[in-house]
């Protein structure tokens, strides 16, 4: 058993066939001093065994370049306001709104014969829309000297304690300050170019496994760093990812063999992943298993939803989460909950928490709004503390979710 602290000061080599288990304490902002629950320091155990290839739970990546849309806005939209980018996104299945917005800004959209380059332009019933989706442009990931909280590192893998508000992977409109930029610098690697469709199938935040095409080469500090990659064959390195707002542990493969083996473990669901969160309210029962498919919300493309009843496999995918309440807080107005993922769907914990009626604190997208949190806390706390509660809640700037254990 090898023990590591979250400061990342300990680095120990492991055999090529490896198994690891890590734990890291959530950042203080996750709990807002609401609990005295004790978390153990990061732990890694390296032992011989088979490792194994990354889960690609995201939706299929499609290249919409050159797709044309010529259609009149349906009269059934009524008199309400409807943005141009939202309407086009609803008419081309699977396309991201960011991709549509890029096409609009490029002057490739006509409304009633006139070029409209404003994404928030309001369309109305009967408008004739002509749109051509823009070609994908290459993105460049540039090494940046960004401090990384490294929990474990050897010649094969890198485990990082990602802070909240850091994006894992460059995407259109967000090409710097990401975890990948910091890793390229840490591993002494040069710039890497890749196409937008190789980066992400969608530019909004999403959780867990996906296929990235950034190579982190076969070596890092202390070795001869080489970027052994053909110009048109960029290999993976990021095995899975976390939402921008989610903090916690994330593993990165430094070579193709390690990526394949880690990916296989994600696909076979042999990876141990525990998350902790603060929820608005206490789930009933206090421990259980949620086995409800998760799919894209038809009313909001950046939000997922738990889908009950008959499921269209193209719109929702099997998802299962186990949870248990660790501590009930503030008279039952919120709770500290541990989550164990059996699958890795986009926003799975956030969607399942909402399904249970206990959205995560600070999760504005899924109902854990500041006003809702205040409505729960105020009746259960003395009036003398209300001003402190308001101040505390005002600091909620992301969903209170932390990737605690990775094994």
N, C-alpha and C positions, 0 to 999 in steps of 0.2 A: 504494500500500500504506500503510495507516494502522496504526500500532502502538499497542497499549494494554497497560498493566500491570494486574495483577490487583487493584491498590489502587483502581482505578476513578477515578483522578484525571483521566484524559483523556476528554473528551467532544467528539465531532465529529459534525456533522450530515451526513447522507447523502441522496441523492436518494430519491424515493418508490419508484423501481424500484431494488432493492438486492440485493446479495449480501454475506454476511459470513462470516468465518472467525475463530473465537476459540479460544484455548488458555489454560488456566489450570492452575497447579501444584496437585496434590492437597495437602490439609492434612497436616502432619507426622504426625498420628496414623494416617493410612492406612498408612504404611510403617514406623512404629515404629523409625525409624533403621536399617531393615534393608538399605537399598540406597543406593548413591551415584549412581544413575541421574539424569542431568541433564534437567530439564524446561525447555523454553523458556517465556518469559513470554507472557502473553495477547497474541494478535495478532488484529487485525480488519482485513479488507480490504474496502473499500466500492467498488463499481464499478457501472456501469449494467448493467442486465439485467432479466429478468423475475423476479418473486418470486411466490411463489405460495401452499394451503388445508389445515387440520389433520387429521391422521390420527385417526380415531376407532376405535382398535383394541380398546377395551374391550368387554365384553359389553353387550347391549342393556339399557338402563335400564328397568325395569318398576316400575309402581306397584302394590304389593301391598295397598294400603289396603282393608280390609274382607274380605279373603280369609279363608275359614273352613275349619278342619280339624277333623274329628271322626273319630277313629280309635283303635283299640286297639293298644297296643304289641305287636309281633310276638313270639311265644314264642321265636323263633330268636335273640334277643339273648343268651340264656343267663343266667348268674348274675352276669356282670360289671356294673360300674357304667356307667350311661349318663345323661349330663346331659340335663335337660329341653330346654335351648336347642339342644343338638346334635341331639337327636332330631327336634325340630320343623324345624330347618334342613334335615335330611336328607329330610323329607317334602314340602317345598315347594321345587320346583326353581328355583334362581336367586336365592332370597332371601338377604340377608346375615344373619349371626348377630347383628349389632348391631341390626338391625331386629326380629328375633325377641326379643332380650333386652328391647328397649323395650316390646314388647307384653306380655311376661311381667310386667315391673315395673309396667305400667299396670293390672294385675289382669284381663287379658283371657284368661287361660289357666286352665282347670279341669282338675284331675286327680281322677278318680273323684267328680265333682260338687263338689269343693272348690277354691276359688280358691287358686292357688299363685303367689306373686310372687317366688320365689327362682329365679334363672336356673340355679343349680347343683344344683337339686333332682334327685335320682336317681330315674329312672323304672324300673319293672320290668315283666316280662312280664305282659300282661293288663291293665295300667292303661288306663283309658279317658281319652283326652285330647281336650279341646275347646278350640280356640284361634281367636281372631279377631285378625287383624293390625291394629295401630293405624294411625290416620290419620297421614300425614306432617305434621310441624310445621315451620314456617319457621325457617331459620337466619338469623342476622344477622352480617355481617362488619363489624367496627368498626375504623376506622383506629387503628393503634398505632405509636408511635415506636420501631421496631425497626431497628437498624443493618443496612444492606444493603450487600453487597460488589458494587458495580455495575461491571461490566467495560466496558459500552458503553451509551450512551443517546443517542437523538435524539427528534424529535417523533413518530416512528412506533413504535419498538421499544425495549425495555429488556432487556439481557442481564445476568443476575445469577449470581454465583458462590455457590450455595446451600451453607450449612454443613450438616454432618451433624446429625441429630436435629431438623431443622426440617421440619415438615409443610408441603406446598405450599398446600393448600386446606382451609378450614374443613370440618369434618364433625361429625356428632353426637358429643358428648363431647369435642370438640377444636375449639372455636370461637375461640380466641385464640392469639396467638403464632405464627400461620402466616405464610407468605410473602405471602399475599394481604393479610393485615392490615397488614403492613409496606408493601406497594406502595400501598394505599389512602392511607396517611399520606404517603408520598413524593410521590404525585401530587395531594395536597390534595383528595381525594375524600371525600364523606360516607359514612355507613353504607349498606350494601347488604343488602337482604333477598332470600333465595332459598329455594326449597323443598329439602328433603333429597334428593329424587330428581333435582333439577337439579345438586346438588353432586357427588355420586359415586354410582356404581351399587353400590359396596361401600365400607365404611369401613376395611377393612384396607389396609395399604400395598400399592401397586402401582406399576408402572413406566410411564414414557413417556406415549404419546399418549392423550388422552381429551378429551371435550368438557366445558368448564366454561362457566358462564353468568354469571360476574362481568364487568361492564364496567369498563374502566379509563379510560373516556371518551376524548376525542380529543386531549387535550393533557396535558402534564405541566409540570414546572418552567419558568418563564420565559414561559409563555403563560397566557391566560385559561382556567383550568380549569373545565370544564362537565361535568356528568353528564347527557348527552343520552340519557336512557333512560326509557322508559315504565314505569309501575309494574308492568305485567304482561308486559314484554318486555325482560328483562335479557340483554344481549349478551355474547358471549364475550370473554376477554382472555387467559386462560391457554391457551397452545397445546398444551403437553405438560407432563408433570411427572416428578418423580423420587421414589423411595422416601424415606421419612423418614430412613433411615440412610445414603442415598447422598448424597455431596457432589458439587458441580460445577456446570456451566453449564446455564442454563435461560433460554429466550427468552420474553418477554411482549409481546403486541401491545397498543398503546395505542389503536388505533382499529379499527373493523370491517373496513376495507379491508385493513389490515396483517394482521389475524387471518385473513381469507380467503386471502390470498396465502401466508402462512406455512403455513397448514393444507394448502394444495394441495401445497406442497413436501413436507410429511410424508407425505401420501397417495401422492404419486408417487415417494417414496423418493429424492428428490434432495437431502435434507438430509444433510450429512456429520456423523456422530457417532462419536467414538472414546471409549472408556472404558478405564481401567486398573484392575487389581485385583491383589490378592495371593491366590493359590490355595494350598490345602493339597495339596502335591505338584506334580508337573510333568505337564502334559497330554501324551499321546502320540497322534499326532506333536506336535512342538513348534509346529507351525503347521498350520492347516487350516480347514475350514468345517463347521459343524454345521447340518444342514438337517433338523431334527426338530420336528414340531408340539408346541406347548405348550398344555396345558389344565389345568383345575382338578383338583387331587388329590381323589379321591373320599373319602379318609380324613381330609382336613384342608382345610377350605374356604379358609383363608388362605394355603395353599401351592399353587403350581403344579407341574406335573411334565412332563417330556419324554415324549411318547406315541409309542411305536414300534408297528409293525404297522399293521393296518387302522385308519383314523381315522374316527370319527364327527364330522363337521364342526361339530356343535353343541357338542361337548365339548372339541375341540382345534382350534387354528388354526395355519396354516402359520407357521413361524418359521425364520429363518436368521441365523446369526452367524458372522463370520470372527474368528479369533483368531491371535495369534502370541506366543510367549514372548519377552519382552524381556531377562529376566535370570533365571538359576537361582540360588536363594538357599539358604543354610544346608545345603549338601551335598545339595541336591535335595529337601529337606523342604518347600520352598515355592517359588513363582516369581512374578515380576512379569509379568503378562499384559496385552496390549493386545487390546481387543475392538472390532470394527466391526459395528454393527447394520445389517442389511438390512431388518429388520422391527422393530416396537416392541411386542412382546407383554408382558403383565404378567409381571414377574420373569423376563424372558427370559434375561438373562445368568446369573442365579443358578440357573435350572433347567438351562440348557445346561452350566454348569460342573459341576453335580452329575452330569449325564448322562455327562460325560467322566471322572468319578471324581475331580474336583479341586474340591470345594466351596470357596467363598470363605472366607478366614479371618474368624472372627467371625460367620459366618452360621449361627446356631444352628438356624434353621428348615430349612436345607438340608444340614445335616450338618457344617458347619465349626465344630464345637463346641470349646471350650477343651481338653477332655480329648483330642480327636482331634489338635489342633494340638500339644499337649505330647507325645503319643505319637510324632509325627513328628520333633519337634525334639530331644528328649532323646537318642536313640541317635546323633545326628549332631553333637552338640556336647560339648565337654569338661565333665566333672563340675563343674569350678570355675565354670562359667557357668550351671548349672542353676537356681540361685536367681534369677538375673537373668532367665532365660527365663520362669520361673513368674510373676515380677512383671510382665514385659512382656505375657504372654498374659492375665493377669488384667485388663489394661486394654482388652482387645478388647471393645468394647461395641456394635459394629455391623458389618455386612458390609463388608469392605475393598474398596469400589467407589467410583470417582470418575469423573464425566462430564468428560473431559479436553478434548475438542475439539468445537466446534459450528460448522458451516459451512453 
